[in-house]
Each structure stands twice: as structure tokens, then as C-alpha cells.
Amino acid sequence: MKKFAIVIAGSGVFDGAEIHEAVMTMLAVKKAGADYQMFAPDAMQHHVINHLTGEEMPEKRNVLVESARIARGNIKPLAEYDAKQYDALIFPGGFGVAKNLCTFAFDGPDCKVNSDVEKAVLTTHALKKPIGALCIAPALISRLLGDVEVTIGDDAETAESIAKMGSKHIKTTHGEVVFDKKNNVFTTPCYMLDASIADIELGARNIVNAMLEVM
């Protein structure tokens, strides 16, 4: 049975993982007959957002602790990830990817990447195993790998930032997956487009199945 490592960035679209994308990725893996282990960095969130009002809250939260809500407690610190033990690595999206896993939300193409995230991506890439990224997560992959083909849908400003990091952006719509064969990288836009939860299920299913095809 093939096993995915799924990396998430908290719990909630505005300051952590996009919950629909995380859950649909988990579901897609299981429905395809594979298995997964959840991971998140043991680090503090950049900030905490009230998802009802959109306002910042005066408190601090840990990315791993918040991610455990989605994983139902079955989650490991990303520092423990060993690329040799897994068949693929995949990142659902959410603003937490661009705030907690890297600083793309603030620094654009000059962003810095969390050290555990960097190690996970680079060791997986070195072993030529498939790497998947949904929504805004392809920006993180671009920052680390440089010359790679990815998609975030059709947002011109984000696509321009991706190009500045040395990557090529491919315009896509709901459910489409861009496969960079040279780097074994798979990307799909999800909520970077005006999407419904049905579109998210389609994107997650398509990217997981595409990754399994090359394993």
C-alpha cells in the first residue's frame, strides 16, 4: 500500500490549513486505496484570525497543536518526517501555507521557508518521489525548487511572483493538474479559484490519482 505524507499548516483557511482541502486530500488518498500520515511543523502560527469576523485575535497558537484538530490527534511533528519511509509528499493549501510554512504572504518571491518544510521537500525531491501541492502551496514549491512548472489557477499577481522565483506558471481551471515530469511535482488550483467544495473534491481526487500513477 502506497503511503502519503500530508503536511498541513494549522486549522482554518485564514491562518492555517484550508480544512476542505486537507480533508478532501485525506479522503482522496483513502478512496484510491492508499494510506497517509499527517504532519505539521511544531512552530507558532504567525497570528490567529477570528474566522467569523476576519479580525486578528490577541492570542498565540501552535501549528502542530491546531493541525491535530483536523488529524483527530494522529499527527507527527514535521521534524520527524523521513522521505525514505513514504511514497509521496503533499501539501493542501490555506493561508497558513503562506504564513506559517513560509512567508510568501508577506514577502512574495523573497519569502523564507520553515526549515522543517524545506528539508521535507528537498529530501523528497532528491529521492525523485512525487510532491503534490494544492491552492497556494505551489508557491512554496517554487521557492524551494526554482525551475519547476506549477499552477495556482489564473491569479495574475501570484503567477508573476512564481515567475520571479524562476518557475513557469500554467493557467488552469477546476480539477486540472499540472505535472512537471522533470521534478515529479503535481499542482492543482483548488480555492485559488472561485471554487465550491465539489471543485475541491475533484481537484484533490485528480492530484492524488495522478501522483499514484507515477508511483
N, C-alpha and C positions, 0 to 999 in steps of 0.2 A: 504494500500500500504506500503510495506516494504521500509525503508529508510536507505541508507548507508551514513556514514561519510567518505569522501575520503580525505586523508591527502597527500599533495604534498610539495615539498621541493625547490620550485623556478621554473625557466623556462629554461630548456636546460640540456642535458644529463651530461655535464662535470662539471657543478657547481650547478645544481638544479634538478628539476624533469625530468625524461625521458618523453618527450612530447607524443610520440606514446603510451607509456604505460598508461599515465594519461588519454589521450583522449579515448583510447580503453576501459579503465575501465569505464569511464563515459558512453560510448556508450553501453557497455555490460549491465550495470545496467538498463538503459532506455529500451533497447530491451527486457529485461527479465520482464518488467512490473513493475519495482521498481523505486525509486527516490533516489536522492543524494543531499548532501550539501558538498561543498568544504571547506576545512580548510587548514591553514598553520601557522606555528609559526611566530609571529611578532618579528623577530630577524634578525640580519645582516648575510649575506652569509659569509662563510669562505673566499672566494675570488671570483673573476669574471674571467671567461675564454672566450677568443675570440674563438667562435666555428668554425670559418673559418680557423684559424691558429693553434689553440690549445695552444696559449700563454696566460699567465696571463695578465690581463689589470689593469692599475693603477687607479681603481675606487672602490667604495663601493655600494652594492645594498642590499635591504631588501628582505627577503624570501617571506613575505606576499605580498609585492608590485609586485614582479616578478611573483609569483604564480597567481596573479589576471589576468595576461595576458592570461593564459590558461583557467581560470574560467570565462572569459569575465566580470570580476568585481564582480561576485556573489560568494564571498568567505568571510569566517569569520576567525578571529584570533583563533588559536587552544586553547588558554586560555579559550575561551567561550564554548568549547565542553563539553556537558553533556551526559554521556553514557546512562543515562536513557531515553533520547529523541530519540535515534537511535537504529536500529536493528542490525547494524554491523559496523565495522571499517575496512578500507582497505587502504593499503599503496602501490601505484605504486613506481617503483624504480627510478634509476638515481643516479649519484654520489652525488647529493645533500643529499640523504638519509644518506650517509656515511660521509658527510662533514658538513651538516647543521643540520640534525636531530640528529645525533650522531657523534662521532669522529672515527668511525671504519676505515675510510680510512687512518688514521694516527696512531691510537693506537691499531688496531686489537682487540683481545679479551679483552683488558683492556680499551676499549672505554667508554667514558661518553655519557650520553643521555640527550638531551634537556629536561628540567623539564616539559614542557607542553606535550611533546611527551610521557614521562614516565607516567604522570598522565592519559593521554588518554588511553594508553594501559592497565595500571594496573586497572583502574576503569572499563573498558570494560570487562577485564578478570574476575574481581571479580563478575560481573553480569552474567558470563558464556555466553556472547554473542560472536558470531563469529568474528574472527580477520583474515584479509587476508593480505598477503604480496607478492609482485612481485619482481623479479630480485634480487637485493642486500638487499632489505628490510627485508628478513628473518633474516639477521644478527642482525638487531636491535631488533627483537622479541626475538631472542636467548639471547641477553644481558639482557633483562628485565625479561624473564620468566625462563631462565635456562634449566630445564629438559623438552624439547619440541622437537618433530620431525619436521624437516623442509627440504626444498630443495633450492639450488641455482643452480641446474643443475649438472655439473660434474667438476667444478673447484676445484682441489685438495687442493690448498693453502687456499682458503676461507672455504672449508669444514673442514679443520684442525682447523682453527680459531673458527668455530662454535662448534666443538667438545670440544675445550678448555673452552668454555663458558658453558659447561655442557649439550649441546644439541646433538641430534642424526641427522646426515645428511643422507638423502636418495637421491641417484643418480637418476636423471630424464632427460627426453628429452622434446622436444617441446610440449606444451599443457598439459603436465601431471601436476596433482595437488596432493600434499601430504596433507592428512588430519590427524591431530593429534586430535583424538576424545577426549582424556582426557582434553586437553586445549582449544578445539574448535578453533584451528588455522589451516589456509589453506595457502599453499605456492605454487608458480609456478615459473620457472626459467626465462622466457622471454629473455631479452638481456644479461643475464649472459651466454647464449649460443650464437653461431653464428646464429642469427635469422634474418628473414625478417619481414616486418610489418604484413604480413599474419600470421606468427607464433605468433606475439604479440596479434593480434586479437583473435586467438584461445586460447591462454593462459588466456587472460582477460575474455573471454566468459566462459571458463571452470571453472575458480576460482569463478566468480560471481555466476554462476549457482549452483556450489557445495555448496557455502555458503547459497544460498536461500533454498536449500533442507533441511537444518537443522533448518531453522528459524520457 
